[in-house]
Each structure stands twice: as structure tokens, then as C-alpha cells.
Amino acid sequence: MAIIKLKKKAYEHNLKLIASKAGGFDKIICVFKDNAYGHGDKILVPIAKELGVNFVAFKNEKEAQNFKNLFDNILILSHIPNGDEKNDFIYALNSKEHLHRYKKGTKLHIAIDTGMHRNGISLDDMIFVFDEAKKRGLNILGIFTHFACSDEYDPSFFVQRENFRKAKDLAKKLSQNKLCFHSHNSSALFRCFKLDDDELCRVGIVQFGYCEFEKSLQKVLSLYANKLSQRILRKNEALGYGLSFVANDDISIATYDVGYADGLFRYDGKGVLALANKKPILGKMSMDSFSCEDMGDEICVFDDVSSWAKFFNTIEYEILVKLNSNIPRILE
Ligand SMILES: *Cc1c(COP(=O)(O)O)cnc(C)c1O
């Protein structure tokens, strides 16, 4: 059976590192959207709580539901308002057109578009939004922004940071509440010298050990597969769909029980896609299995998805988040 193993020590190590960079556990918003980036939220969220995190973010209410009694603050990032918002949650306001759809008392953090132009309201609309929210009895508790290029050396990062500072100054004038501010995601936090004193960070992937700006992180997730079958492939015999791998010598091969239905990208047999021990996958990947040199009953498919991300010309996020939630997760 395929299994995902999560390293508790690695996760704790990363969170402590984030806290020391951010200035304390109370400066962290842990983003656990999409099953904690494919890791398994049921296992990791309580560990963050134990360590002292008290602010978390999810994609939607369904994800957040299981943890609503655990945290003082839960931010919902991608909610379409329906007038039935819960007092347990804080909702990101992604569009000023949504203001009239929230019922009185709904708790909001306003997304500010400082230059990414994906969502949020412009600085020019802030006066209108604060005004309208007041009229409607909405409860603005904070403002935040997201960087388009925090993981690339692009000057827009600094432009957006300046714009957000302006937005914070304006928000402080427009609100009687003491507002909560946050902008830095994983790469922004670790590339900046220091967080502004009035800001929290809002970090996802760095919790799980991935960030090119910090080398001492530890990878949390590894994927294991178990042997379904084995045989000797004779010289010139071929293997798998399309018979794309042909043995140039006798070789002992085995088939393991993870495939693209489990969320792995489908390897088409071209180029070298290596397992954790550097041995290549042989032939095309099947829906529920792949083949390689026989390496015993259980093998580690990967304990670091960076090389897979590179191979498939994507980012680590995508390799991780696609891991099927049906794969059992254990903590070790
Ligand atoms: C996903 C997400 C994050 C976390 O980003 P990382 O790069 O994983 O740290 C932060 N803020 C928003 C709005 C997000 O959607």
C-alpha cells in the first residue's frame, strides 16, 4: 500500500525557524489550504497548535470546519459570500463588489491589490470600502496583500511592499480598531531582512521544508510504495504501456503500487525520472503503479519533490498538492 510518512521533528524544526525569523509564534499565520499542501491537515494542524500557533488560514469553510475550535483566528482565503458567514471565521474580502453580500457583523480581512492584480481592492478604493463596511456593520479586523514575485529577484517585490505600507497608513486612519496586517508569504519572509513590527507573516510551503532562501529547512513529507510484483526482464524484452522500456541486459524488475491516480504526474518514459535512491523509473507510469529495478518490498518514491518539480517543469507546490488525500498518512 502506498503511504505518506510525515516527520514530526522536521515540521517542528521548520515552525521554530519560522517563529524565530518572524519574531514569535504569535507573528505567524500558518496557511493549511488544500490539505496542508497535500501533506495531511488532520495530522499537521494540531502540531502547529501545540507549538503555539494561534492563527491559521484555509481555502474555504469546508477545510476550516474541522479546526474551528482549535484556534482564535481562522482566515478563509477564497470564499464567495452568501450571507451565511460564520462567526468562527474571518473572511478575506477579495472584491469590493462582495461587500453588500455579507451580513452584519461578519469579520473581514481586506485583500489589497498592491500590484499583483489577481484579487483584492486597489488603494484608491480603500476609503469607499471602509466607509461602506461601516455603514453595513461589517467588522474589518485587518488588511493584507500578496506578492507576485517574492520568489524571484524582481523589483516589483519592493514596489508592492511600499504600496502595502501606504495602505497600512491609510487603514490606520480609516479604522478605529487596532488592525491586523500581513503580507509576507514563505519566500518573502525568508528573503526580507526583518518583518515590519506591525505585521504578521502568512506562510505555507516553508512549513513543509521548501524555500530556496533558507537552507536549513527540513522536508516533512516522503512517499512510499510497496511491491506488487516482480520478475526477470530478459535482454531485449520490453516493459509496460507502449513497451517503451527495453532491457539491454537481463534485469530484475519490480512493480510498485503508486501511480498517476494517486496524484503523481504521469511519467511518459522519456528522460530520467529518479526515485529517492536515484534509481530511475523504467517505462511509462501506469494509473496505479510504476516499475523499476527490484529494490525490496517497500521503496521511497521521494522524500524531496524538488527534482520531480524540475523534471516536470513545475514548482514543488504542484507536485505536493496533487497527492491524493486517500493515501494513508502516518506521523513518525
Ligand atoms: C497560498 C497563499 C499563501 C502562502 O504562500 P506560500 O508561498 O506557500 O508561503 C499566502 N497567502 C495567500 C493569499 C495564499 O493564497
The ligand as an SDF file (V2000), in Angstrom:
LIG
                    3D

 15 15  0  0  0  0  0  0  0  0999 V2000
   -1.1130   30.1840   -0.5940 C   0  0  0  0  0  0  0  0  0  0  0  0
   -1.0640   31.5150   -0.0690 C   0  0  0  0  0  0  0  0  0  0  0  0
   -0.0700   31.8800    0.8540 C   0  0  0  0  0  0  0  0  0  0  0  0
    1.0880   31.0070    1.2380 C   0  0  0  0  0  0  0  0  0  0  0  0
    2.0730   31.0810    0.2380 O   0  0  0  0  0  0  0  0  0  0  0  0
    3.4560   30.2830    0.3970 P   0  0  0  0  0  0  0  0  0  0  0  0
    4.2340   30.6970   -0.7930 O   0  0  0  0  0  0  0  0  0  0  0  0
    3.1200   28.8430    0.3780 O   0  0  0  0  0  0  0  0  0  0  0  0
    4.0440   30.7030    1.6840 O   0  0  0  0  0  0  0  0  0  0  0  0
   -0.1450   33.1460    1.4070 C   0  0  0  0  0  0  0  0  0  0  0  0
   -1.1340   33.9980    1.0690 N   0  0  0  0  0  0  0  0  0  0  0  0
   -2.0850   33.6770    0.1820 C   0  0  0  0  0  0  0  0  0  0  0  0
   -3.1380   34.6630   -0.1470 C   0  0  0  0  0  0  0  0  0  0  0  0
   -2.0830   32.4300   -0.4320 C   0  0  0  0  0  0  0  0  0  0  0  0
   -3.0190   32.1210   -1.3260 O   0  0  0  0  0  0  0  0  0  0  0  0
  1  2  1  0
  2  3  1  0
  2 14  2  0
  3  4  1  0
  3 10  2  0
  4  5  1  0
  5  6  1  0
  6  7  2  0
  6  8  1  0
  6  9  1  0
 10 11  1  0
 11 12  2  0
 12 13  1  0
 12 14  1  0
 14 15  1  0
M  END
$$$$
